[in-house]
Amino acid sequence: MVDASPPVRPTARPRTRTWAVVAAACTGQFLVVLDVSVVNVALPSMRTDLGLSAPGLQWVVNAYSIAFAGFMLLGGRAADIYGRKRMFLTGLGLFTAASLAGGFAQEGWQLLAARAGQGLGAAVLAPATLTILTAAVPEGPARTRAIGTWMAVGAGGGAAGGLIGGVLTDLLSWRWVLLINVPIGVLVLAGAAVWLAEGRAGDRRRVDLPGAVLVTAGLAATAYGIVQTEAAGWTAAATLVPLLGGLALLGVFVLVEARTAAPLMPLRVLGVRAVSASNVSMLLLGSATFCMWYFMTVYAQNVLGYTPLEAGFALVPSSVAVFVGAKAAPAIMARTGAKPLAVAGTLVAALGFGWQSTMGVHGSYLTAVCLPGVLMMAGSGLASTPLAALATSGAAPGDAGLVSGLINTSRTMGGALGLAVLSTVAAARTGGSAGAAEITAGYALAFRTSAGVLVAGAVMMLLWLPGRARGRAAGGPGTGAEGRLGKEPASALRSPEA
């Protein structure tokens, strides 16, 4: 009689813990992506208050992006070795403390140092968020939905940056675009300390210090060279020295990883077709779509005459579209498979970018901002989720944090590269003119270039992404490695440690 009725509490608690984990992971991802774009509309106020020069103002954005991209792989591997919960709490704690320091900065150098600290914290936090999520949710449709939520919230963070930054700057001050992270970070830290369970996929191996130094320095130098292009151009020594030096360091990193016994990034990971194809695809997608928020914001303010608050509200439909696209992706992916959805989403985004390239000086909100923005971001949301699902399903358990860091690195580096290249494209078309017509023509050429990149990316996905990717990653019927990823043998997916 005692055992006749099943107990409720043991069943309810794991579900509660699972969704608490998903909420914590998604909130952490929202914060780190938000801070890439939230400062854009606050830059003029920062310059006035702190007396920043034009190059210094650019580094308010770049200090975060370079630290974020440079330390991402190291952060991902640290989550595998030292524990996902520990690195999640460490990264979020550093990010929150740096946000507090930036909000109270009294000198320009203090703000830049705080932004670099935020980027370092984000590099530790971001890989841990996806690793924690995939470890907490069993592989299959539930995990795909969770990844879709994670992608939607992350994309929403980038999309909401302009709106949140505009509201906080207009109603309070620029300091609150940084200080708003503090109460949110403290609440998530408290919840994560209680609800997250520690997990470590591998053994307590030492960190591959030479590899960590080489890849971090290489990525940071490459990112530095990329962001120098807007001010110095592609042929200047200030661009070529760090860019070529960074690429050389990354080449040495590959050689070191091929010979070390416990590499930071086992090269066999890139030998898995789903991982390598998804990361290159994500890099191309990020390079084309990340610039949208920047160019749309400056177009609305510099050409159409919107205030920062109005520019933020103007992009709300685009923010909603990227969230809806990413949330709808798992259900669509279960029917179509990951590859067709990634290709279709990329083409939808390309259509939106092509439409946006017809923008004019006197464009109406509906046809020059709203509808093209909705297409661009809905397509981006639809494409990002299957790419992330493919990449993470291709990882052995001991490499989950590494692959999570890799997909985040690809997206971040793609965004930095794309923004630098497309800003150069726009500036070349503008030719130094301050006239509205010339500025608009420069922005239009940047959007047209992005559309071309996306079409090329869709063709590459069609040819390279695994053809049978409907299995577990997509919530389909496959159960083995081949069912998940296509033609990769199961042996290719497992590390020696696993």
PAROKOL-436038 format. One record per residue (C-alpha): residue number from 1; chain; x negated, z negated, y. Coordinates in Angstrom, 2 decimals. Layout:
BEGIN
ROGU    n  chain        u        w        v
ROGU  NUM      A        X        Z        Y
...
END
This chain:
BEGIN
ROGU    n  chain        u        w        v
ROGU    1      A     0.00     0.00     0.00
ROGU    2      A    -2.81    -0.81     2.38
ROGU    3      A    -4.32     2.66     2.05
ROGU    4      A    -1.00     4.56     2.21
ROGU    5      A    -1.17     5.28     5.93
ROGU    6      A    -4.28     6.96     7.28
ROGU    7      A    -6.06     5.09    10.04
ROGU    8      A    -5.73     6.67    13.49
ROGU    9      A    -8.64     5.12    15.37
ROGU   10      A   -11.52     6.68    13.41
ROGU   11      A    -9.96    10.14    13.88
ROGU   12      A    -9.23     9.77    17.57
ROGU   13      A   -12.61     8.38    18.54
ROGU   14      A   -14.71    11.36    17.41
ROGU   15      A   -12.35    13.71    19.26
ROGU   16      A   -12.62    11.56    22.37
ROGU   17      A   -16.40    11.46    22.06
ROGU   18      A   -16.60    15.23    21.52
ROGU   19      A   -14.67    16.06    24.66
ROGU   20      A   -16.55    13.41    26.61
ROGU   21      A   -19.76    15.16    25.54
ROGU   22      A   -18.35    18.55    26.56
ROGU   23      A   -17.28    17.11    29.94
ROGU   24      A   -20.71    15.57    30.57
ROGU   25      A   -22.55    18.76    29.56
ROGU   26      A   -20.31    20.96    31.71
ROGU   27      A   -20.58    18.67    34.74
ROGU   28      A   -24.36    18.67    34.49
ROGU   29      A   -24.40    22.46    34.27
ROGU   30      A   -22.00    22.74    37.23
ROGU   31      A   -24.31    20.66    39.41
ROGU   32      A   -27.51    22.56    38.64
ROGU   33      A   -25.92    25.99    39.17
ROGU   34      A   -24.03    24.84    42.26
ROGU   35      A   -27.26    23.86    43.99
ROGU   36      A   -28.65    27.37    43.70
ROGU   37      A   -26.05    28.65    46.19
ROGU   38      A   -24.48    25.67    47.95
ROGU   39      A   -27.16    25.53    50.66
ROGU   40      A   -26.70    29.16    51.80
ROGU   41      A   -24.04    28.54    54.44
ROGU   42      A   -25.78    25.32    55.56
ROGU   43      A   -29.13    27.00    56.33
ROGU   44      A   -28.48    27.59    60.07
ROGU   45      A   -27.55    23.91    60.53
ROGU   46      A   -30.65    22.80    58.60
ROGU   47      A   -32.83    24.98    60.79
ROGU   48      A   -31.37    23.54    63.99
ROGU   49      A   -31.56    19.92    62.84
ROGU   50      A   -35.02    19.94    61.26
ROGU   51      A   -36.72    22.66    63.31
ROGU   52      A   -37.49    24.85    60.30
ROGU   53      A   -39.16    28.22    60.76
ROGU   54      A   -37.65    31.37    59.24
ROGU   55      A   -40.06    31.28    56.24
ROGU   56      A   -39.41    27.55    55.87
ROGU   57      A   -35.69    28.22    55.79
ROGU   58      A   -36.18    30.73    53.00
ROGU   59      A   -38.08    28.11    51.01
ROGU   60      A   -35.10    25.75    51.08
ROGU   61      A   -33.62    28.15    48.52
ROGU   62      A   -36.85    29.26    46.85
ROGU   63      A   -38.33    25.80    46.22
ROGU   64      A   -35.35    25.00    44.00
ROGU   65      A   -35.30    28.36    42.19
ROGU   66      A   -39.04    28.42    41.44
ROGU   67      A   -39.17    24.86    40.08
ROGU   68      A   -35.98    25.52    38.10
ROGU   69      A   -37.28    28.70    36.47
ROGU   70      A   -40.86    27.49    36.03
ROGU   71      A   -40.09    24.32    34.06
ROGU   72      A   -37.06    25.50    32.07
ROGU   73      A   -38.80    26.30    28.77
ROGU   74      A   -40.71    23.03    28.88
ROGU   75      A   -37.46    21.18    29.51
ROGU   76      A   -35.81    22.91    26.58
ROGU   77      A   -38.58    22.05    24.14
ROGU   78      A   -38.73    18.47    25.41
ROGU   79      A   -35.05    18.07    24.46
ROGU   80      A   -35.88    19.14    20.88
ROGU   81      A   -38.87    16.80    20.56
ROGU   82      A   -37.98    13.70    22.58
ROGU   83      A   -34.21    13.68    22.23
ROGU   84      A   -31.34    15.48    23.93
ROGU   85      A   -29.69    12.42    25.41
ROGU   86      A   -32.97    11.08    26.76
ROGU   87      A   -33.81    14.35    28.48
ROGU   88      A   -30.25    14.78    29.77
ROGU   89      A   -30.42    11.35    31.42
ROGU   90      A   -33.96    11.97    32.69
ROGU   91      A   -33.10    15.33    34.20
ROGU   92      A   -29.85    14.16    35.78
ROGU   93      A   -31.52    11.02    37.14
ROGU   94      A   -34.30    13.05    38.77
ROGU   95      A   -31.81    15.59    40.13
ROGU   96      A   -29.63    12.84    41.62
ROGU   97      A   -32.57    10.99    43.19
ROGU   98      A   -33.95    14.21    44.70
ROGU   99      A   -30.49    15.02    46.11
ROGU  100      A   -30.42    11.62    47.81
ROGU  101      A   -33.90    12.17    49.26
ROGU  102      A   -32.96    15.63    50.54
ROGU  103      A   -29.79    14.35    52.14
ROGU  104      A   -31.79    11.84    54.19
ROGU  105      A   -34.74    14.15    54.98
ROGU  106      A   -36.04    13.83    58.55
ROGU  107      A   -38.71    16.55    58.40
ROGU  108      A   -38.73    20.03    57.01
ROGU  109      A   -41.40    19.27    54.40
ROGU  110      A   -39.32    16.37    53.09
ROGU  111      A   -36.36    18.66    52.52
ROGU  112      A   -38.53    21.23    50.73
ROGU  113      A   -40.09    18.55    48.50
ROGU  114      A   -36.63    17.24    47.65
ROGU  115      A   -35.40    20.73    46.77
ROGU  116      A   -38.40    21.20    44.45
ROGU  117      A   -37.56    17.82    42.86
ROGU  118      A   -33.98    18.98    42.36
ROGU  119      A   -35.27    22.13    40.67
ROGU  120      A   -37.49    20.13    38.32
ROGU  121      A   -34.60    17.84    37.40
ROGU  122      A   -32.37    20.87    36.85
ROGU  123      A   -34.98    22.47    34.56
ROGU  124      A   -34.91    19.37    32.33
ROGU  125      A   -31.14    18.94    32.55
ROGU  126      A   -29.85    22.50    32.05
ROGU  127      A   -31.25    23.18    28.54
ROGU  128      A   -30.12    19.72    27.40
ROGU  129      A   -26.53    20.42    28.47
ROGU  130      A   -26.13    23.41    26.16
ROGU  131      A   -28.05    21.78    23.31
ROGU  132      A   -25.91    18.63    23.49
ROGU  133      A   -22.76    20.75    23.51
ROGU  134      A   -23.71    22.92    20.52
ROGU  135      A   -24.83    19.84    18.56
ROGU  136      A   -21.55    18.02    19.25
ROGU  137      A   -19.15    20.85    18.38
ROGU  138      A   -19.17    22.38    14.88
ROGU  139      A   -20.03    26.07    14.66
ROGU  140      A   -16.99    28.30    14.71
ROGU  141      A   -14.06    28.89    17.09
ROGU  142      A   -14.28    25.38    18.58
ROGU  143      A   -17.93    25.84    19.52
ROGU  144      A   -17.23    29.27    20.97
ROGU  145      A   -14.48    27.77    23.14
ROGU  146      A   -16.82    24.99    24.23
ROGU  147      A   -19.55    27.51    25.14
ROGU  148      A   -16.91    29.50    27.04
ROGU  149      A   -16.00    26.38    29.00
ROGU  150      A   -19.69    25.67    29.66
ROGU  151      A   -20.25    29.23    30.89
ROGU  152      A   -17.09    29.13    33.01
ROGU  153      A   -18.02    25.85    34.65
ROGU  154      A   -21.59    27.00    35.27
ROGU  155      A   -20.42    30.30    36.74
ROGU  156      A   -17.86    28.40    38.76
ROGU  157      A   -20.66    26.26    40.17
ROGU  158      A   -22.42    29.32    41.52
ROGU  159      A   -19.15    30.78    42.73
ROGU  160      A   -17.99    27.58    44.42
ROGU  161      A   -21.28    27.09    46.26
ROGU  162      A   -20.21    29.02    49.33
ROGU  163      A   -16.84    27.30    49.57
ROGU  164      A   -18.14    23.79    48.98
ROGU  165      A   -21.09    24.34    51.31
ROGU  166      A   -18.84    25.73    54.03
ROGU  167      A   -16.33    22.89    53.81
ROGU  168      A   -18.98    20.15    53.80
ROGU  169      A   -21.04    21.73    56.59
ROGU  170      A   -18.04    22.36    58.86
ROGU  171      A   -16.27    19.04    58.28
ROGU  172      A   -19.23    16.66    57.82
ROGU  173      A   -22.81    17.96    58.08
ROGU  174      A   -25.36    19.98    56.13
ROGU  175      A   -26.66    16.75    54.59
ROGU  176      A   -23.54    16.45    52.47
ROGU  177      A   -24.27    19.63    50.54
ROGU  178      A   -27.01    17.51    48.92
ROGU  179      A   -25.49    14.02    49.14
ROGU  180      A   -22.32    15.10    47.32
ROGU  181      A   -24.42    15.27    44.14
ROGU  182      A   -25.20    11.55    44.28
ROGU  183      A   -21.83     9.94    43.44
ROGU  184      A   -21.10    12.65    40.86
ROGU  185      A   -24.53    12.22    39.29
ROGU  186      A   -24.17     8.42    39.11
ROGU  187      A   -20.75     8.70    37.41
ROGU  188      A   -22.01    11.24    34.86
ROGU  189      A   -25.12     9.14    34.18
ROGU  190      A   -22.96     6.11    33.44
ROGU  191      A   -20.62     8.07    31.18
ROGU  192      A   -23.44     9.86    29.37
ROGU  193      A   -25.27     6.60    28.70
ROGU  194      A   -22.16     5.33    26.89
ROGU  195      A   -20.75     8.42    25.20
ROGU  196      A   -23.70    10.61    24.31
ROGU  197      A   -25.39    10.03    20.98
ROGU  198      A   -29.13    10.60    20.77
ROGU  199      A   -30.10    13.65    18.79
ROGU  200      A   -33.42    15.21    17.91
ROGU  201      A   -33.53    18.39    15.87
ROGU  202      A   -37.22    18.32    15.00
ROGU  203      A   -39.81    15.70    14.30
ROGU  204      A   -41.81    13.81    16.92
ROGU  205      A   -44.37    16.53    17.39
ROGU  206      A   -46.67    16.53    20.37
ROGU  207      A   -45.89    18.88    23.21
ROGU  208      A   -47.96    22.05    23.17
ROGU  209      A   -49.77    21.14    26.41
ROGU  210      A   -51.77    24.39    26.86
ROGU  211      A   -48.63    26.42    26.22
ROGU  212      A   -46.59    24.23    28.58
ROGU  213      A   -49.13    24.61    31.39
ROGU  214      A   -49.47    28.37    30.90
ROGU  215      A   -45.75    29.21    30.72
ROGU  216      A   -44.82    26.88    33.58
ROGU  217      A   -47.59    28.20    35.83
ROGU  218      A   -46.84    31.77    34.77
ROGU  219      A   -43.11    31.57    35.44
ROGU  220      A   -43.61    29.68    38.70
ROGU  221      A   -46.23    32.16    39.96
ROGU  222      A   -44.07    35.12    38.95
ROGU  223      A   -41.05    33.63    40.68
ROGU  224      A   -43.17    32.91    43.76
ROGU  225      A   -44.38    36.50    43.86
ROGU  226      A   -40.82    37.78    43.50
ROGU  227      A   -39.47    35.73    46.39
ROGU  228      A   -42.41    36.80    48.59
ROGU  229      A   -41.24    40.41    48.45
ROGU  230      A   -38.49    39.96    51.00
ROGU  231      A   -40.90    38.73    53.68
ROGU  232      A   -44.12    40.57    52.75
ROGU  233      A   -43.01    43.60    50.74
ROGU  234      A   -44.00    44.67    47.23
ROGU  235      A   -47.49    45.98    48.05
ROGU  236      A   -48.78    43.02    50.09
ROGU  237      A   -51.47    40.74    48.65
ROGU  238      A   -49.15    37.75    49.17
ROGU  239      A   -46.81    39.38    46.64
ROGU  240      A   -49.17    41.11    44.21
ROGU  241      A   -51.62    38.23    43.66
ROGU  242      A   -49.08    35.65    42.44
ROGU  243      A   -46.94    38.29    40.69
ROGU  244      A   -49.79    39.83    38.70
ROGU  245      A   -51.41    36.44    38.18
ROGU  246      A   -48.16    35.05    36.81
ROGU  247      A   -47.74    37.99    34.44
ROGU  248      A   -51.34    37.53    33.26
ROGU  249      A   -50.72    33.84    32.58
ROGU  250      A   -47.61    34.73    30.58
ROGU  251      A   -49.70    37.19    28.56
ROGU  252      A   -52.24    34.46    27.80
ROGU  253      A   -49.34    32.17    26.88
ROGU  254      A   -48.18    34.66    24.24
ROGU  255      A   -51.70    34.79    22.75
ROGU  256      A   -51.95    30.99    22.66
ROGU  257      A   -48.52    30.61    21.05
ROGU  258      A   -49.47    33.07    18.32
ROGU  259      A   -52.43    30.87    17.32
ROGU  260      A   -51.35    27.26    17.82
ROGU  261      A   -49.96    25.20    14.94
ROGU  262      A   -47.08    23.64    16.92
ROGU  263      A   -46.19    26.14    19.63
ROGU  264      A   -43.96    25.43    22.60
ROGU  265      A   -42.15    28.71    21.91
ROGU  266      A   -42.55    30.02    18.37
ROGU  267      A   -42.77    33.77    18.73
ROGU  268      A   -40.62    34.19    15.62
ROGU  269      A   -37.69    33.08    17.82
ROGU  270      A   -38.00    36.32    19.77
ROGU  271      A   -38.16    38.19    16.48
ROGU  272      A   -34.49    37.36    15.91
ROGU  273      A   -32.61    40.34    17.27
ROGU  274      A   -29.69    38.30    18.59
ROGU  275      A   -32.00    36.03    20.59
ROGU  276      A   -34.22    38.72    22.11
ROGU  277      A   -31.42    41.19    22.85
ROGU  278      A   -29.17    38.52    24.36
ROGU  279      A   -31.91    37.20    26.63
ROGU  280      A   -32.87    40.62    27.97
ROGU  281      A   -29.19    41.39    28.47
ROGU  282      A   -28.66    38.11    30.31
ROGU  283      A   -31.68    38.80    32.52
ROGU  284      A   -30.24    42.19    33.54
ROGU  285      A   -26.76    40.76    34.04
ROGU  286      A   -28.11    37.94    36.19
ROGU  287      A   -30.32    40.26    38.23
ROGU  288      A   -27.30    42.33    39.24
ROGU  289      A   -24.58    39.70    39.65
ROGU  290      A   -26.40    36.73    41.20
ROGU  291      A   -26.89    38.59    44.47
ROGU  292      A   -23.14    39.05    44.89
ROGU  293      A   -22.61    35.59    46.39
ROGU  294      A   -25.44    36.00    48.89
ROGU  295      A   -24.50    39.47    50.09
ROGU  296      A   -20.77    38.76    50.21
ROGU  297      A   -21.36    35.59    52.23
ROGU  298      A   -23.62    37.25    54.80
ROGU  299      A   -21.37    40.33    54.98
ROGU  300      A   -18.35    38.16    55.70
ROGU  301      A   -20.18    36.20    58.41
ROGU  302      A   -22.55    38.76    59.95
ROGU  303      A   -20.27    41.80    59.88
ROGU  304      A   -16.64    40.67    59.57
ROGU  305      A   -17.14    37.64    61.82
ROGU  306      A   -15.96    34.91    59.42
ROGU  307      A   -16.96    31.29    60.01
ROGU  308      A   -18.80    29.51    57.16
ROGU  309      A   -15.55    27.83    56.13
ROGU  310      A   -13.62    31.12    56.23
ROGU  311      A   -16.37    32.85    54.24
ROGU  312      A   -16.17    30.12    51.61
ROGU  313      A   -12.40    30.43    51.29
ROGU  314      A   -12.65    34.23    51.20
ROGU  315      A   -14.57    33.99    47.92
ROGU  316      A   -12.11    31.65    46.20
ROGU  317      A   -10.42    34.49    44.24
ROGU  318      A   -13.84    35.58    42.97
ROGU  319      A   -14.59    31.99    41.94
ROGU  320      A   -11.31    31.80    40.04
ROGU  321      A   -11.97    35.19    38.42
ROGU  322      A   -15.34    34.20    36.95
ROGU  323      A   -13.85    30.98    35.58
ROGU  324      A   -10.86    32.78    34.05
ROGU  325      A   -13.10    35.50    32.60
ROGU  326      A   -15.42    33.03    30.93
ROGU  327      A   -12.53    30.92    29.61
ROGU  328      A   -10.70    33.97    28.24
ROGU  329      A   -13.83    35.33    26.56
ROGU  330      A   -13.75    33.18    23.37
ROGU  331      A   -10.21    34.28    22.45
ROGU  332      A   -11.01    37.92    23.13
ROGU  333      A   -14.33    37.63    21.30
ROGU  334      A   -12.58    36.35    18.18
ROGU  335      A   -10.68    39.64    18.05
ROGU  336      A   -13.25    42.16    19.26
ROGU  337      A   -16.62    40.61    18.41
ROGU  338      A   -19.35    39.57    20.82
ROGU  339      A   -21.04    42.94    21.36
ROGU  340      A   -17.96    44.95    22.45
ROGU  341      A   -16.90    42.18    24.83
ROGU  342      A   -20.37    41.91    26.39
ROGU  343      A   -20.45    45.68    26.96
ROGU  344      A   -16.89    45.83    28.30
ROGU  345      A   -17.42    42.87    30.64
ROGU  346      A   -20.60    44.43    32.01
ROGU  347      A   -18.79    47.70    32.72
ROGU  348      A   -15.94    45.88    34.47
ROGU  349      A   -18.52    44.16    36.68
ROGU  350      A   -20.19    47.53    37.36
ROGU  351      A   -16.82    48.92    38.48
ROGU  352      A   -16.45    46.04    40.92
ROGU  353      A   -19.94    46.54    42.32
ROGU  354      A   -19.28    50.25    42.73
ROGU  355      A   -16.08    49.51    44.63
ROGU  356      A   -17.86    46.95    46.82
ROGU  357      A   -20.46    49.57    47.75
ROGU  358      A   -17.74    51.41    49.73
ROGU  359      A   -17.59    48.49    52.20
ROGU  360      A   -17.38    49.26    55.92
ROGU  361      A   -17.82    47.58    59.27
ROGU  362      A   -14.08    47.10    59.73
ROGU  363      A   -13.19    46.48    56.10
ROGU  364      A   -10.01    44.59    55.27
ROGU  365      A   -10.17    41.36    53.32
ROGU  366      A    -8.18    42.70    50.39
ROGU  367      A   -10.20    45.86    49.70
ROGU  368      A   -13.61    44.88    51.09
ROGU  369      A   -13.92    41.32    49.79
ROGU  370      A   -11.14    40.08    47.50
ROGU  371      A   -10.37    42.75    44.89
ROGU  372      A   -13.93    44.05    44.36
ROGU  373      A   -15.14    40.44    44.12
ROGU  374      A   -12.52    39.67    41.47
ROGU  375      A   -13.64    42.62    39.35
ROGU  376      A   -17.33    41.78    39.73
ROGU  377      A   -16.94    38.16    38.72
ROGU  378      A   -14.29    38.61    36.02
ROGU  379      A   -16.62    41.08    34.30
ROGU  380      A   -19.56    38.73    34.67
ROGU  381      A   -17.59    35.87    33.12
ROGU  382      A   -16.45    38.04    30.21
ROGU  383      A   -20.01    39.24    29.48
ROGU  384      A   -21.91    35.96    29.87
ROGU  385      A   -20.08    33.96    27.20
ROGU  386      A   -20.74    36.31    24.24
ROGU  387      A   -24.39    36.65    25.28
ROGU  388      A   -24.88    32.87    25.35
ROGU  389      A   -23.01    32.47    22.06
ROGU  390      A   -25.16    35.12    20.38
ROGU  391      A   -28.41    33.63    21.66
ROGU  392      A   -27.67    30.05    20.63
ROGU  393      A   -26.21    30.98    17.23
ROGU  394      A   -29.48    32.75    16.49
ROGU  395      A   -31.49    29.52    16.79
ROGU  396      A   -32.63    27.29    13.96
ROGU  397      A   -31.72    23.60    14.51
ROGU  398      A   -35.24    22.67    15.57
ROGU  399      A   -35.27    25.40    18.21
ROGU  400      A   -31.85    24.79    19.77
ROGU  401      A   -33.19    23.26    22.98
ROGU  402      A   -35.82    25.96    23.30
ROGU  403      A   -33.27    28.78    22.96
ROGU  404      A   -30.93    27.02    25.40
ROGU  405      A   -33.78    26.81    27.89
ROGU  406      A   -34.66    30.45    27.22
ROGU  407      A   -31.17    31.80    27.96
ROGU  408      A   -31.04    29.70    31.14
ROGU  409      A   -34.52    30.93    32.11
ROGU  410      A   -33.45    34.54    31.59
ROGU  411      A   -30.41    34.10    33.81
ROGU  412      A   -32.33    32.23    36.52
ROGU  413      A   -35.33    34.57    36.55
ROGU  414      A   -32.99    37.55    36.51
ROGU  415      A   -31.16    36.16    39.54
ROGU  416      A   -34.39    35.51    41.45
ROGU  417      A   -35.75    38.96    40.60
ROGU  418      A   -32.48    40.69    41.46
ROGU  419      A   -32.04    38.94    44.78
ROGU  420      A   -35.62    39.73    45.83
ROGU  421      A   -35.40    43.39    44.80
ROGU  422      A   -31.95    43.98    46.26
ROGU  423      A   -32.81    42.20    49.50
ROGU  424      A   -35.77    44.57    49.80
ROGU  425      A   -33.47    47.54    49.07
ROGU  426      A   -31.02    46.41    51.74
ROGU  427      A   -33.77    45.74    54.30
ROGU  428      A   -35.33    49.18    53.69
ROGU  429      A   -31.98    50.87    54.32
ROGU  430      A   -31.32    48.77    57.42
ROGU  431      A   -34.74    49.59    58.84
ROGU  432      A   -34.91    46.50    61.03
ROGU  433      A   -31.74    47.39    62.94
ROGU  434      A   -29.35    44.61    63.96
ROGU  435      A   -26.35    46.92    64.30
ROGU  436      A   -23.31    46.18    62.17
ROGU  437      A   -23.17    49.71    60.75
ROGU  438      A   -26.81    49.67    59.60
ROGU  439      A   -26.52    46.16    58.16
ROGU  440      A   -23.39    47.15    56.24
ROGU  441      A   -25.10    50.29    54.91
ROGU  442      A   -27.94    48.12    53.61
ROGU  443      A   -25.54    45.76    51.85
ROGU  444      A   -23.65    48.74    50.40
ROGU  445      A   -26.85    50.21    48.95
ROGU  446      A   -27.65    46.85    47.32
ROGU  447      A   -24.23    46.81    45.64
ROGU  448      A   -24.62    50.43    44.54
ROGU  449      A   -28.01    49.61    43.01
ROGU  450      A   -26.49    46.64    41.17
ROGU  451      A   -23.78    48.88    39.73
ROGU  452      A   -26.48    51.19    38.36
ROGU  453      A   -28.36    48.27    36.80
ROGU  454      A   -25.17    47.06    35.11
ROGU  455      A   -24.37    50.49    33.67
ROGU  456      A   -27.92    50.71    32.29
ROGU  457      A   -27.53    47.18    30.91
ROGU  458      A   -24.28    48.10    29.16
ROGU  459      A   -26.00    51.05    27.47
ROGU  460      A   -28.87    48.81    26.37
ROGU  461      A   -26.42    46.23    24.95
ROGU  462      A   -24.60    48.97    23.07
ROGU  463      A   -27.85    50.08    21.43
ROGU  464      A   -29.64    46.75    20.91
ROGU  465      A   -27.21    43.87    20.46
ROGU  466      A   -26.39    43.11    16.79
ROGU  467      A   -23.54    45.31    15.62
ROGU  468      A   -21.90    42.70    13.39
ROGU  469      A   -21.79    39.67    15.66
ROGU  470      A   -18.30    38.50    14.88
ROGU  471      A   -19.14    35.66    12.53
ROGU  472      A   -19.40    32.03    13.45
ROGU  473      A   -20.62    32.77    16.94
ROGU  474      A   -17.45    34.62    17.68
ROGU  475      A   -15.13    32.45    15.70
ROGU  476      A   -14.71    35.12    13.04
ROGU  477      A   -14.82    34.84     9.29
ROGU  478      A   -18.55    35.09     8.69
ROGU  479      A   -20.24    32.04     7.29
ROGU  480      A   -23.84    32.99     6.74
ROGU  481      A   -26.60    34.05     9.05
ROGU  482      A   -25.71    37.69     8.66
ROGU  483      A   -22.06    36.96     9.39
ROGU  484      A   -23.06    35.26    12.61
ROGU  485      A   -25.58    37.65    14.00
ROGU  486      A   -25.52    41.01    12.33
ROGU  487      A   -28.34    42.22    10.15
ROGU  488      A   -30.81    39.38    10.60
ROGU  489      A   -31.76    37.78     7.27
ROGU  490      A   -31.11    34.08     6.99
ROGU  491      A   -34.81    33.40     6.55
ROGU  492      A   -35.49    34.75    10.02
ROGU  493      A   -33.33    32.09    11.60
ROGU  494      A   -34.91    29.02    10.17
ROGU  495      A   -38.03    27.29    11.39
ROGU  496      A   -40.54    25.75     9.00
ROGU  497      A   -39.57    22.31    10.31
ROGU  498      A   -35.91    22.96     9.45
END
